[in-house]
């Protein structure tokens, strides 16, 4: 008797969602590259600094509008039953990263000869504490992670598999994590606001992206991002402003 095909594999293949417009993820990346070839007088313009992020959200809306079917929420890893399992590891990772990055900024960076007092003049430092903690910080974490880890990272993975095949999923995942982390770290608003400290966002992005790829749970990087910034904001503000 001829061997019967594996029905579970057939079912998974039949249920594998088709995705439209993964290449839209390249739009904000291209805008970021273009930003750095603009004249400095244009780079200093705040509206221009926000163009890559705005294009990222626009690309996400266009992508979602054309992939609006059951399973869209699962593509982001935002199912309701993942909320509690995502918060616990997110808090742990966020607190650890917040403590480590605070040490890097307050102890390591000044010893390398860099001035960090400019942090007292950032929009975050000028905002009232009762707005930043926790409302604005959590809101920023939600939107940024939805954009960079939920949309950008996920679509880069899909794009790699579509273009080069599914034979090396770990390779495409690693490349997608690295590219999304660099796009996050070199976001124009990030580099202009935090200057040389924007490099910290590279390892943040790699860690948050790795968590998203491993757990398929966007609540983890959202929570980690929010917890980390709460810790850093509280520690650094206390050290520099009080």
N, C-alpha and C positions, 0 to 999 in steps of 0.2 A: 504493500500500500504506500502510495506517495505521501511524504510528510505534509501535514497540514500547516498552512501559514499561521504565524503567531497572531491571533486575533487582537491581542492587546496592542501590538505594534501597529496593526492596521487601524485600530480605533484611534490611537494617538495621532497617526498620520492624517486620518480623516478629520480629526478635530483640530489639527494645527492651524491656528488663525493666520489668514493671509493679511499682510500689512501693506498699506499704501503710504507712500511718501516718507519713508525713513530717511531719505537723502535731505529732507528739510532740516535735519540736525546740522547739516554743514553750513546753513545760512548764518547763524550767529557766530560760528567759528570763522567764517570768511569775513564777516563784519569786524571781528576783533583784529584779524590780520590787517585789514584795510585801515583800521583806526591808527595803527602804529606807523603807517607811511604818510599819514596826513601831516601838514605843517603843525608845529607846536602851538601856534595861536589857535588852531581849531581843536587840537587835543585838549586844550584848557577849558573848552566850552562844556559846561555840565550837561546840556541836552545831548551833545554828541557822545559823551561818555556813556550815556544810557542806551544808545542805539543798539549795541549787540544784545543786551538783555531784552529790550523790547522786541527785537526781531526773534529772539528765542521764544518768547511767549506767543508771538504771532504764529510762528512755525508750529508750536505745540497746538494752538487752537485749530489751525488748518489740518494738521495731522489727525487730531482727535475727531474733527468733524467728518473726516473721510474714513475713519475706522470706528465709527459709533455703532457698536454692536455689543451683545453680551460678551463679557470678557475684557472690555476696555479697562475697567477698574483693576482687574487682575494684572494687566500688563504693567501697571505702576506698582503693584504690590500694596494696594490700599484697601484690601478687603477688611471688613469690620472685625473679623475674628483674629486679625493680625495686630490689632491695636495694642492690647495688653502685652503680648509676647514681644512686641517691638519696643515698647517703652522701657522695659527693664534693662536690656543690654545697651540701649541708646543712652540712658542715664549714666551707666557705668563708663562707657567709652567717652562720653562727653565730659564727665567730671575729670577723668584721667587726662584727656587731651587739654582741657582747660587749665589744669594745674601745670602740666608740662609746658604749654605755650606761654603761660604767665611767667614761668621761670626763665624761659628763653628770652622773652621781651624785656623783663625787668633786670635780669642778671647778665645774660650772655651778650645781648645786643649792645648795651652800653660799653662793655669791656672790649668790644670789637671797634669801638670808636664812633658809634652811631648815636645821634641824639634822638631820644624818644619823646621829648617834651611836646613835639608837634601833635601827639595824640590828644592833648588837652584841647586842641582846636578842631578836631574832627566833628562832623555832624552828630555822631553818636555821643560824644562827650558834651556837646552843647544841649542835647535833648534833656528835658527833665527826667530825673531818675524814676519817678513814679510812672512815666510813660515807657521808658526803656525796659524796666523790670516789672513784669516779664513780657508785656504786651507787644511792644515793637520788636523785641528780640525774637519772640516766638513767631510773629508774623513774617519777619524776614527769613527765618529758618524754614518756614513752611513753603514760601514762594520760591526761595533759592533752591531748595532741595527738589521741589517738584520740577523745576526747570532743568537743573544740571544733572541730578541723579535720576529723576523719574523719566524725563523726556530725553535729554541729550545722551546720557549714558546708554539708556535702553535702545535708542534708535541707532546709535553707533554700533552696538552689538549686532543688531538686526542687519544693518547695512554691510558689515563685514562678512556675516554669514551668507548674505544674498550675493555679494560680489565674488567671494572667494570660496564659498562652500562651507559646509558645516563640519568638516573633518577636524578642525582645530579650535573647538569652542573656548578652551582656556586661553589660547593665543589672542583670539578676537576680544575676549573679555578683558584681558590685560591691556591690550592696545586701547580699547574703549575707555577703560578706567584712567589710563594715563592721559589720553587726549582730553577727556572731560575735566580732569583735575587741572591740566594746564589752561584750558579755556576759562575755568573758574578763577585760577590764580592770576591770570593775565587779563581778567575783565577790566576794562578801562577805569571804571569807577573804583574798583579795588586798588589798582596800582596808584591812582592819583590820591586816594584817601589815605592809604596805609604805606605808601612809598616802598622802601626796601622790605618792609615787613610782609608784603604781599606774598613772599616766598613761603611763608608759613601755610598759606592756603594750598600749596602743592601737596604736602603730606596730609593735610586735612582732607583734601579731595580724594586722595588715593585711599585713605582709610574709610571714608564714608562710601566711596564707590565700591570698595571691596566688600563692605558689609551688605550693600544693596545687591550685588551680584551673588553673594553667597547665600543670603537669606531671602531674597526676593520680597523684601518687606520695607517699603519706603518709610514706615514709621520709625525705623531704627535710625537712619541718617538724619531725619527731621529732628528726632529727640536728641541725638548726639550733638547736632549742630546747635540747637537751642541751649542745651545744658553747658556746652563748652563756652559759648559766648556769654552766658550768664556768669560763669565762673571768672572768665577773663575780664569782663566788664567790671565786675565787682572788685576783683583784686587790683587791677591796674588803676581803676578810678580812685580807690582808697590810697594807693601808693603815690599817685601823681597829683591828685586834687584835694586831698584831705590831710 
